[in-house]
């Protein structure tokens, strides 16, 4: 018997266990901290937010979604984790029978990944699902996509990181590409052409539009929090896998995201009825702050985040859009010009966009700048047999 064969023969079997206790629930979210403790590229998520996402008493998605969480053990050691999610609203909207997988992390071991995915597949099949897709969360506000290019680029705080062996193993397991998303990097100091400024003034006058300014963050949240997510629902309604947020999900995400809002790096365009017709939201990068705070606010995480949110050399571009009835009227140039000038004034050096579907028509706006694709992510798919 060769050394390799002998090693394989004595290798402990992989077993799968569903998360069922509070202790296991906490270990589920601690696992990546152990897996990636020596990986300089990993950015920890905010631990409290991760746990809240899977708390039915906090996350309104559980009013219509179901989820299960699994560990992979080799002997007594946890070597992987995965979550399975079924969202009936998405399945109904797109006429599908899909179970999603996410929060998928594992050691460099094909058998571990295979058995974790099989656990979600089997659960999905028992619930009448015929396909599996991921990484995805409960809705489009959650992180999605597996990193397949750009492993040497610091990921924005709201995005997954994974090492190169993840997609290699999924390819070997027969998972195929559903869709890719890309992220652009571009300089933050490119001047706004004078012609664009003149055209923007004409657009505002023609349609009686105004830029929201001069308000406190609290006032912006009060007046435009709900309106923003309602406009998001209509703006993104035809994008891959999107389903509108419910009335109860909207306050949940207002509370989760608006406290981080930086008014110097956000722009809301409203009509004469004070309804949002276009928006652009960006933030200073807080990836390094998350790393220093180890994904926690206390004891010092809040301090690192506070410093990061007031440092402007590197920024993340999060959400942009124009509501359907206002598209093709040049509205997008309004918020791009406002934000671009703010970036110049604040001394921004570099910006990275949020993941955008590779077939999204909005890519042309980045091609007008000195930009390049630096990160590519993939959502995988497979039939459940």
N, C-alpha and C positions, 0 to 999 in steps of 0.2 A: 504493500500500500504506500503510495507517495505521501510526502508531507502534506501536500494540499488536500489529498483525499482524507487523510487522517484528521486534519483540522476540521474539515467539513463534517466528518462523521461525529465529532465530539461537540460540534456547534449546537448550542441549546436552541430548541424550537421557538418559533415566534407564536405568541398567543395574543388574542385580542380581548379586551375587556371594556365594557361600556362604563363611562363615568357615572357614578351613582351616589356618591357621598360629597359632602361639602369639602372635605379634605382633598378628595380626588379632583373636584372642581377647581380648587386653588392650584393644585399641582399641574393641571392641564395648562394653565396660563403661565406657570413658572417654567415649563419645559423648555421653551426656546431660549430662555436666559442661560440655561445650562448647555444647550446644544451649540449656541453661538458665542459663548463667553470668550472664545479666542479669535473670533472672526471680526476684524476691524471694520468690515463694511456693513454689518448688521446694525439697524436702528431699532431700538425697542419701541413698541407701541406703548401708549399710556395704559398702565395695568388696570386702573380703575375703570377706564372706558371699555376695555376688553371684557372685563367681568360684567359690566352693566349690559353689554350687548347680549349676553346669554342669560340675563336675569328676567324671567317672565313678568316680574313685578315692576320692572323698570322699562324694558323695551316693548313698545306697543306692537311691534312686528309679531309678537307671539299671539296676538289676537287672531291671526290667520295663518301663521307659520308654525311648523313643528321642527324640532331639531334634536339631534343626538350627538353625543361626544364619545370618542373612543380612544383608548390607549393601545399601543403595541408594546408588548413585553418580550424580552428575550431572557428567559429565566425569570429573575425577580427585578430586572432592570427595565425601566421605561425607555424605549428606543424610538418612539414615534407617537404622534397624535393626529387626530383628524376630527372635523365636525361635518355632519351631514345635515342639510337643510331642505325642507320642502316648502315652497311658497306657492300655494294654490292660486293666488292672484296673478302671479307671473305666468303660471301654466295656462290659466284661462285666457289671459290677455294674448298669448302667443300660440294658443292651441297646441300645447305641449304636455308631456308627462315626464317631467324632469326632477331629479334630485340633484342638489348642488353639493359640492364638497368645498371646504375652506378650512382655515386654521390648520393647514396640512404641513407638518414638519416631521422630519425623520432623519435618522443617521444614513450614511451612504451604504444602503443595503436594499437591493431590489425586492427581496422577500418581505421586508418590513413594509415598504410602500405598497406592494401588491396586496397584502393582507388588510392593511388599513382601508384602501380603496374598495376592496371586496366587501368589507363590513358595511360601508355606506351603500354599495350596490345592492347587497342583499336586503338591507333595510328598505331601500327605495323600492325594490321589486316587491317586497311584502306589502307596500303601500300602493301598489298599482303603477309605479313609475317604470318607464321603458328606456330612459336615457339618463346618463350622468354627465354633469358639466361643472367646470370649475378651473381654478379657484374663484369662488364667488361667495358673497355674504347673503344676508337677508334681503338687502335691497341695494340700489345703486349708490347709496351713501357709504356703503362698506367697501373695504379694500377688495380688489379683484385682480386676477391675472398673475401668471407665474413669470418671473424674470427669465428671459432667454438671451438677451443681449444687454450689455452695459453693466457687467458685474463689477467693473472698476469705477463706476460713477456713484457718488453718494446719493442714495435714494431719498426723495422727499419723505417727510415724516408720515404722510398719509398713505404711503405705498408699501407693498410687500417687498422684502428682500429674501432671496434664496440663493444658495450656491449653485454652480453649474451642474452638479450631478442630479438635481431635481428634474429638469426637463429631459435630461438624457434617460433617466429611468422611466419617465412617463412615456417617452417615445418607444422604449423597449417593451413596455406593457401594452402597447397597441392603442394608446390614447392619441387622438388626432387633433389637429388645429380646428377650432371653431372660429375664432377671430383673434387678431392681434391688435394691441394698442401700442402707440408710440409716444415718446416724450421728446420734445425739442429743447435744445439749449440755445440761448441767444443772448447777446450783450444787452445790458439794461440801459445803455447810454446813447442809443441811436436817436438822432434828432427827429422831431415831428416836422414833416415838410410844411412850409407855409401854405401850400395849396390845400393840404388836408385841413388846416385850421380854417381857411376861408369856406371850404365846402361844409365843414361841420357847423359853422355859424348859419349857413343857409338852411341846413337840415333842421336845426333847432327852431328857426323862425318859421319854416314852412309847416312843420307839424306841431308847433307850440309845445316843444319838449323842454325839459330842464334837467340839470344835473343836481342831484341831492347833495347839499353841502351846508356847512355851518351848524350841524346838529351834533349832539353828544351821542356816544355809542348807545347809551340807554334809550335815547329818543329814537334813534335809527331802528333799534330792536323793536321798540313798541309800535312804531308806525309802519315799518316795512318788513318785519320778521316773517309774518304770515304771508304777506304779499310776495315776498321773495320766493318762498318755497312753492307757492301757487304758480308763479311764473316759471319756476324750474320744472314743475309737473308738465306744463304745456310745451315748454321749449324742448324738452328731451323726450317727449312722448313716443317718438318713432325710432329712438335709438335702440340698439341691440339689447334685448332682455330688460328694458325699462318698464316699470310699472309705477304709476303715480303714488306718492306718499299719501297715507290716509290722514284724516283730520287729527287723529291722535298722534301720529308719527311726526307731524310738523312741529308741534310744541317741543317734542323730545329733541329734535335736531336743532331747533332754535337755541335751546338751553345748552346743547353740546358744542355748537360751533360759533354762535354769535359772541360769546365772551372773548374769543380769540380774534375777533374781527379787528382789523387795523384800518381805520378810516382813511389814512393816507394812501393805502394800497387797495382801496375798494372804490367802486364807482357804480351808482345806481342811476339809470335814466328813467324819468317818469313822464307820463303824459299830463294833459290838463286836468284829469281826474285823480291825479296823484297815484296812479297805478304804474307798477314797474313794467317797462317795455324792453329794457336791456340791462345787462349787468356784467361787471367784471370784478372778480375777487382774487386777490393775491395776498401773500403773507411773507414776512421774513422767514427764511429757513430756520426751523427749530430742530433739525435732525441732530446736530451735535448737542443741543441742550437736552434732548431726550436721552442721548447716550450718557451724558454726564450725570443726569438724574436717575439713570437706570429705569426709565419709564414710570417713575413715581413722583408725585408732587412733594412728598415729605421724606426726609427732613429738609433737603436743599433743592429738590427738583423745581419748585416754584420759582426759586431765585434764578436758576439757569434759564428757565422759560421766559421770565420777565426780561432778562438781559437780551435773549435772542430775539424777542418780539420787538425790540427797539434797536436792532442792528440791521442795517439795510444793504450790506454789500452783496449778499446772495439771497434771492427770493424764489418762492415757489408760486407759480401761476395756477390757481385752483379751478375756478369756474367762470366761464364766460357764456353769454348767450343772448339771443333776441327772441321774444315771444313770436309765435307763428304769424300773427296778423301784422306784425311790424317788420318782418323779414323782407329783404331785397329793397330796403329803403335807405341803406347806408348807415343804419343805427349803430352797427358794430364799430364804425370808425370813431364814434363819439367817445365811447368808454376806452377804446384803445389809445386814443390821443391824450385823454385826461391822465390815464395811468402812465403812459409813456413819459409825459412831462413830469409827473410826480417822481418817477424813477430817476430821471435826470437830476431833479432838485435834491433828492435824497442820497445821491451818489451810488446808486445800484450798479454793480459791476456785471453780474451774471444772473440769468433767470432760467428756470426749468419749468416747462409746462406740466400740467397734470396729464395722466394717460388719456389719449384720444383714440377712438377707433380708427384704424388705418384707412377705412373707406369713408371717413367723415369729410363732407365737403368743406368744413371749416379750416382744413389744413392750409388753404391758400393764403390765409392771413399771415401765417408764420413764414411762408415762402417769400413774403415781401421784405422780410428782415434778413440779416446775416445770421441764418440759423442752421442747425444740423440736428438730425435724429441721434440721440445718445443712449436711449433706453427703449427696449422693446419687450413687451409682455404678451403672454399667450393665455387664452382661455381654452382649455382642452375639453374634448367631448368623446363619449363612447356609448354605444348601445349597451343596454344591460341584457345579458343573455340568460 
